[in-house]
Amino acid sequence: MHGNVCGYGKFTDKEYTYFLAPTSDIEATICLPGCPAFQSTELLRLYGPTGSPYNNNTGCVDAYPSKPFFNKYCLPALQPLRTSVLTYLYSRDKVMSRVVGDLVRVRGI
């Protein structure tokens, strides 16, 4: 989000890329220190270009269950969301396309 790279610069403590809306806007992401494991009753607070959180609830979203993937991404636990993220990662990066292709074939994720 805002051109930031998770795990670098002001986000060294937030190394995981979390996809905010995998089925409707796959490019909308935020950096988190870890992946939410359960459906959250709390909201994830979004941040502005400087990394400072927005001060109102319009900058918040519900968290969905996810798990760390490739020590870099939060892979959704729910199948439709997971498929959307894997398809996106597969299409963006040649190395990732090999990894995702192998995992899908071997593990059926």
LODOTOR-929153 format. One line per field, with one value per atom (N, C-alpha, C): residue number from 1; residue in three letters; x, z, y. Coordinates in nm, 3 decimals. Example, Ala and Ser with C-alpha at 12.3 -4.5 7.8 and 13.67 -1.06 7.14 Angstrom:
<nodes>
pos <- c(1	1	1	2	2	2)
code <- c(Ala	Ala	Ala	Ser	Ser	Ser)
c1 <- c(1.319	1.230	1.320	1.285	1.367	1.290)
c3 <- c(0.780	0.780	0.780	0.708	0.714	0.787)
c2 <- c(-0.569	-0.450	-0.330	-0.225	-0.106	0.003)
</nodes>
This chain:
<nodes>
pos <- c(1	1	1	2	2	2	3	3	3	4	4	4	5	5	5	6	6	6	7	7	7	8	8	8	9	9	9	10	10	10	11	11	11	12	12	12	13	13	13	14	14	14	15	15	15	16	16	16	17	17	17	18	18	18	19	19	19	20	20	20	21	21	21	22	22	22	23	23	23	24	24	24	25	25	25	26	26	26	27	27	27	28	28	28	29	29	29	30	30	30	31	31	31	32	32	32	33	33	33	34	34	34	35	35	35	36	36	36	37	37	37	38	38	38	39	39	39	40	40	40	41	41	41	42	42	42	43	43	43	44	44	44	45	45	45	46	46	46	47	47	47	48	48	48	49	49	49	50	50	50	51	51	51	52	52	52	53	53	53	54	54	54	55	55	55	56	56	56	57	57	57	58	58	58	59	59	59	60	60	60	61	61	61	62	62	62	63	63	63	64	64	64	65	65	65	66	66	66	67	67	67	68	68	68	69	69	69	70	70	70	71	71	71	72	72	72	73	73	73	74	74	74	75	75	75	76	76	76	77	77	77	78	78	78	79	79	79	80	80	80	81	81	81	82	82	82	83	83	83	84	84	84	85	85	85	86	86	86	87	87	87	88	88	88	89	89	89	90	90	90	91	91	91	92	92	92	93	93	93	94	94	94	95	95	95	96	96	96	97	97	97	98	98	98	99	99	99	100	100	100	101	101	101	102	102	102	103	103	103	104	104	104	105	105	105	106	106	106	107	107	107	108	108	108	109	109	109)
code <- c(Met	Met	Met	His	His	His	Gly	Gly	Gly	Asn	Asn	Asn	Val	Val	Val	Cys	Cys	Cys	Gly	Gly	Gly	Tyr	Tyr	Tyr	Gly	Gly	Gly	Lys	Lys	Lys	Phe	Phe	Phe	Thr	Thr	Thr	Asp	Asp	Asp	Lys	Lys	Lys	Glu	Glu	Glu	Tyr	Tyr	Tyr	Thr	Thr	Thr	Tyr	Tyr	Tyr	Phe	Phe	Phe	Leu	Leu	Leu	Ala	Ala	Ala	Pro	Pro	Pro	Thr	Thr	Thr	Ser	Ser	Ser	Asp	Asp	Asp	Ile	Ile	Ile	Glu	Glu	Glu	Ala	Ala	Ala	Thr	Thr	Thr	Ile	Ile	Ile	Cys	Cys	Cys	Leu	Leu	Leu	Pro	Pro	Pro	Gly	Gly	Gly	Cys	Cys	Cys	Pro	Pro	Pro	Ala	Ala	Ala	Phe	Phe	Phe	Gln	Gln	Gln	Ser	Ser	Ser	Thr	Thr	Thr	Glu	Glu	Glu	Leu	Leu	Leu	Leu	Leu	Leu	Arg	Arg	Arg	Leu	Leu	Leu	Tyr	Tyr	Tyr	Gly	Gly	Gly	Pro	Pro	Pro	Thr	Thr	Thr	Gly	Gly	Gly	Ser	Ser	Ser	Pro	Pro	Pro	Tyr	Tyr	Tyr	Asn	Asn	Asn	Asn	Asn	Asn	Asn	Asn	Asn	Thr	Thr	Thr	Gly	Gly	Gly	Cys	Cys	Cys	Val	Val	Val	Asp	Asp	Asp	Ala	Ala	Ala	Tyr	Tyr	Tyr	Pro	Pro	Pro	Ser	Ser	Ser	Lys	Lys	Lys	Pro	Pro	Pro	Phe	Phe	Phe	Phe	Phe	Phe	Asn	Asn	Asn	Lys	Lys	Lys	Tyr	Tyr	Tyr	Cys	Cys	Cys	Leu	Leu	Leu	Pro	Pro	Pro	Ala	Ala	Ala	Leu	Leu	Leu	Gln	Gln	Gln	Pro	Pro	Pro	Leu	Leu	Leu	Arg	Arg	Arg	Thr	Thr	Thr	Ser	Ser	Ser	Val	Val	Val	Leu	Leu	Leu	Thr	Thr	Thr	Tyr	Tyr	Tyr	Leu	Leu	Leu	Tyr	Tyr	Tyr	Ser	Ser	Ser	Arg	Arg	Arg	Asp	Asp	Asp	Lys	Lys	Lys	Val	Val	Val	Met	Met	Met	Ser	Ser	Ser	Arg	Arg	Arg	Val	Val	Val	Val	Val	Val	Gly	Gly	Gly	Asp	Asp	Asp	Leu	Leu	Leu	Val	Val	Val	Arg	Arg	Arg	Val	Val	Val	Arg	Arg	Arg	Gly	Gly	Gly	Ile	Ile	Ile)
c1 <- c(0.084	0.000	0.089	0.055	0.129	0.272	0.300	0.433	0.534	0.491	0.583	0.612	0.728	0.767	0.774	0.697	0.694	0.831	0.872	0.999	1.116	1.094	1.202	1.166	1.268	1.246	1.168	1.062	0.982	0.895	0.901	0.822	0.908	1.027	1.115	1.050	0.963	0.895	0.764	0.730	0.606	0.642	0.687	0.742	0.641	0.517	0.419	0.324	0.302	0.207	0.071	-0.028	-0.164	-0.254	-0.327	-0.415	-0.549	-0.586	-0.707	-0.835	-0.840	-0.962	-0.923	-0.881	-0.825	-0.916	-1.047	-1.136	-1.183	-1.168	-1.217	-1.107	-1.000	-0.891	-0.760	-0.704	-0.586	-0.464	-0.459	-0.344	-0.347	-0.460	-0.471	-0.411	-0.296	-0.226	-0.179	-0.152	-0.086	0.023	0.114	0.222	0.184	0.204	0.173	0.292	0.305	0.414	0.392	0.270	0.236	0.100	0.063	-0.063	-0.175	-0.291	-0.403	-0.445	-0.449	-0.481	-0.631	-0.706	-0.849	-0.927	-1.057	-1.145	-1.142	-1.116	-1.095	-1.222	-1.247	-1.354	-1.299	-1.166	-1.103	-1.076	-1.063	-1.036	-0.886	-0.837	-0.700	-0.700	-0.613	-0.606	-0.514	-0.564	-0.485	-0.396	-0.294	-0.200	-0.184	-0.138	-0.117	0.020	0.055	0.182	0.306	0.296	0.411	0.421	0.323	0.324	0.245	0.197	0.116	-0.027	-0.088	-0.224	-0.325	-0.429	-0.540	-0.608	-0.669	-0.728	-0.876	-0.937	-1.080	-1.112	-1.233	-1.273	-1.290	-1.287	-1.296	-1.168	-1.060	-0.935	-0.914	-1.024	-1.013	-1.084	-1.035	-1.097	-1.100	-1.194	-1.199	-1.088	-1.031	-0.927	-0.991	-0.936	-0.979	-0.866	-0.899	-0.795	-0.692	-0.565	-0.458	-0.341	-0.243	-0.123	-0.003	0.115	0.234	0.264	0.305	0.339	0.468	0.568	0.696	0.766	0.734	0.789	0.776	0.671	0.656	0.511	0.421	0.281	0.191	0.073	-0.033	-0.127	-0.125	-0.208	-0.343	-0.454	-0.585	-0.615	-0.682	-0.720	-0.842	-0.927	-1.049	-1.018	-1.071	-1.037	-1.055	-1.170	-1.182	-1.079	-1.053	-0.954	-0.813	-0.783	-0.651	-0.622	-0.719	-0.703	-0.674	-0.743	-0.722	-0.580	-0.530	-0.394	-0.290	-0.307	-0.210	-0.206	-0.321	-0.327	-0.252	-0.271	-0.202	-0.051	-0.007	0.137	0.197	0.125	0.170	0.193	0.105	0.114	0.219	0.267	0.358	0.505	0.542	0.682	0.717	0.819	0.855	0.898	0.977	1.017	0.895	0.810	0.690	0.598	0.594	0.507	0.553	0.683	0.733	0.697	0.716	0.686	0.538	0.453	0.309	0.264	0.314	0.278	0.315	0.436	0.478	0.392	0.362	0.281	0.140	0.083	-0.052	-0.054	0.046	0.053	0.077	0.169	0.207	0.110	0.075	-0.007	-0.154	-0.186	-0.325	-0.380	-0.293	-0.342	-0.401)
c3 <- c(0.000	0.000	0.000	-0.078	-0.089	-0.137	-0.205	-0.259	-0.158	-0.037	0.065	0.043	0.089	0.078	0.220	0.244	0.376	0.412	0.537	0.586	0.563	0.501	0.471	0.516	0.538	0.575	0.703	0.699	0.821	0.853	0.770	0.793	0.822	0.879	0.910	1.011	1.096	1.197	1.146	1.022	0.960	0.827	0.834	0.715	0.629	0.676	0.600	0.521	0.395	0.309	0.328	0.368	0.391	0.285	0.213	0.105	0.165	0.153	0.217	0.155	0.025	-0.044	-0.162	-0.134	-0.240	-0.360	-0.339	-0.452	-0.527	-0.466	-0.535	-0.571	-0.490	-0.519	-0.469	-0.545	-0.504	-0.479	-0.538	-0.522	-0.390	-0.319	-0.191	-0.081	-0.028	0.074	0.187	0.301	0.411	0.466	0.542	0.604	0.749	0.792	0.929	0.989	1.123	1.188	1.187	1.165	1.159	1.092	1.061	0.991	1.091	1.077	1.164	1.145	1.253	1.243	1.250	1.305	1.325	1.269	1.244	1.205	1.319	1.289	1.393	1.422	1.551	1.589	1.598	1.598	1.595	1.450	1.429	1.294	1.276	1.156	1.120	1.081	1.139	1.110	0.989	0.891	0.774	0.805	0.723	0.744	0.617	0.636	0.525	0.463	0.368	0.295	0.385	0.500	0.590	0.686	0.686	0.778	0.904	0.923	1.040	1.018	1.122	1.106	1.087	1.010	0.998	1.134	1.162	1.294	1.303	1.199	1.207	1.158	1.181	1.144	0.994	0.915	0.770	0.719	0.798	0.759	0.824	0.852	0.918	0.837	0.847	0.780	0.874	0.852	0.927	0.879	0.972	0.935	0.905	0.808	0.779	0.825	0.852	0.895	0.785	0.824	0.728	0.796	0.714	0.768	0.687	0.750	0.678	0.557	0.449	0.327	0.271	0.254	0.195	0.280	0.410	0.505	0.456	0.379	0.318	0.304	0.287	0.260	0.364	0.383	0.462	0.363	0.362	0.270	0.337	0.275	0.337	0.362	0.474	0.508	0.428	0.389	0.316	0.168	0.112	-0.025	-0.132	-0.145	-0.255	-0.244	-0.123	-0.103	-0.132	-0.085	-0.106	-0.253	-0.329	-0.473	-0.542	-0.502	-0.561	-0.537	-0.414	-0.381	-0.454	-0.457	-0.525	-0.675	-0.734	-0.876	-0.903	-0.816	-0.829	-0.817	-0.714	-0.694	-0.810	-0.859	-0.971	-1.096	-1.117	-1.239	-1.231	-1.112	-1.096	-1.098	-1.059	-1.033	-1.085	-1.167	-1.225	-1.119	-1.020	-0.913	-0.833	-0.800	-0.724	-0.803	-0.935	-1.015	-1.005	-0.997	-0.979	-0.841	-0.739	-0.602	-0.587	-0.631	-0.619	-0.700	-0.821	-0.904	-0.838	-0.780	-0.710	-0.588	-0.509	-0.389	-0.423	-0.524	-0.564	-0.609	-0.684	-0.735	-0.623	-0.531	-0.427	-0.309	-0.263	-0.142	-0.170	-0.287	-0.320	-0.248	-0.224	-0.154	-0.248)
c2 <- c(-0.118	0.000	0.125	0.220	0.346	0.324	0.214	0.188	0.139	0.104	0.054	-0.094	-0.138	-0.278	-0.336	-0.440	-0.501	-0.558	-0.533	-0.584	-0.491	-0.375	-0.281	-0.140	-0.059	0.081	0.094	0.175	0.194	0.074	-0.030	-0.150	-0.273	-0.252	-0.366	-0.460	-0.407	-0.490	-0.548	-0.520	-0.570	-0.635	-0.760	-0.825	-0.902	-0.918	-0.996	-0.908	-0.944	-0.875	-0.940	-0.859	-0.905	-0.843	-0.926	-0.881	-0.842	-0.715	-0.665	-0.719	-0.729	-0.773	-0.861	-0.986	-1.071	-1.097	-1.095	-1.126	-1.002	-0.883	-0.764	-0.664	-0.655	-0.562	-0.623	-0.713	-0.790	-0.701	-0.584	-0.495	-0.418	-0.418	-0.348	-0.436	-0.394	-0.472	-0.382	-0.443	-0.374	-0.465	-0.407	-0.483	-0.511	-0.636	-0.676	-0.749	-0.748	-0.821	-0.972	-1.016	-1.157	-1.171	-1.294	-1.318	-1.349	-1.285	-1.316	-1.463	-1.539	-1.682	-1.709	-1.617	-1.637	-1.520	-1.545	-1.435	-1.334	-1.212	-1.112	-1.034	-1.013	-0.922	-0.780	-0.769	-0.637	-0.599	-0.472	-0.423	-0.400	-0.428	-0.393	-0.246	-0.168	-0.025	-0.002	0.067	0.101	0.221	0.241	0.350	0.432	0.553	0.645	0.628	0.714	0.703	0.710	0.776	0.787	0.670	0.580	0.468	0.494	0.616	0.649	0.599	0.539	0.488	0.601	0.570	0.664	0.674	0.787	0.811	0.781	0.732	0.706	0.565	0.521	0.385	0.365	0.472	0.453	0.389	0.392	0.331	0.196	0.123	-0.007	-0.114	-0.237	-0.351	-0.471	-0.561	-0.686	-0.778	-0.853	-0.951	-1.085	-1.157	-1.294	-1.388	-1.515	-1.610	-1.634	-1.638	-1.659	-1.730	-1.769	-1.832	-1.784	-1.782	-1.737	-1.826	-1.764	-1.835	-1.776	-1.861	-1.820	-1.715	-1.712	-1.614	-1.470	-1.444	-1.312	-1.269	-1.362	-1.332	-1.395	-1.336	-1.399	-1.466	-1.598	-1.675	-1.701	-1.659	-1.679	-1.827	-1.854	-1.991	-2.036	-1.943	-1.976	-1.996	-2.103	-2.145	-2.038	-1.971	-1.874	-1.761	-1.715	-1.608	-1.660	-1.781	-1.841	-1.858	-1.908	-1.928	-1.796	-1.692	-1.560	-1.510	-1.524	-1.479	-1.562	-1.694	-1.780	-1.751	-1.726	-1.693	-1.562	-1.465	-1.336	-1.354	-1.425	-1.447	-1.527	-1.624	-1.707	-1.621	-1.524	-1.442	-1.332	-1.297	-1.183	-1.218	-1.337	-1.365	-1.505	-1.515	-1.645	-1.746	-1.702	-1.793	-1.836	-1.737	-1.767	-1.858	-1.843	-1.930	-2.074	-2.098	-2.234	-2.288	-2.204	-2.246	-2.276	-2.183	-2.203	-2.323	-2.338	-2.453	-2.584	-2.591	-2.713	-2.740	-2.637	-2.656	-2.700	-2.641	-2.679	-2.824	-2.863	-3.000	-3.100	-3.070	-3.166	-3.163	-3.044	-3.033	-3.009	-2.967	-2.939	-2.817	-2.715	-2.595	-2.499)
</nodes>
